[in-house]
Amino acid sequence: MSSQEEILSDGRFSCIARDPRFWEMPEKERKVKIDKRFRAMFHDKKFKLRYTVDKRGRPVSYTSTENLRRFYALSESDSDLSEGESKEVTVKKKKKKK
């Protein structure tokens, strides 16, 4: 097979290196940002499905929650809020126990 440099030096394919349509998507932009209204889908039982076979019939063992985490991410401001809220909840639980 030809190397990548040889392909890009060919006049027919040289535009591929300069065209932004063919650039690889940055790691930060691959996941869709979700705000705090939808963060329950990461831990709610209604959104969790357990798969035993994939679409071609091969056996697998993963859940739909793993797919959600792969494609979606909480937005930065909302993830800070969720961490703060979880700390508040633990503080409230400790106060109730006392």
Secondary structure, DSSP 8 states (H G I E B T S, - for coil): ---HHHHHHSTTTTHHHH-GGGS---GGGSSEEE-GGGGGGGT-GGG--EEEE-TTS-EEEEEHHHHHHHHEEE-HHHHHHHHHHHHHHHHHHHHHH-
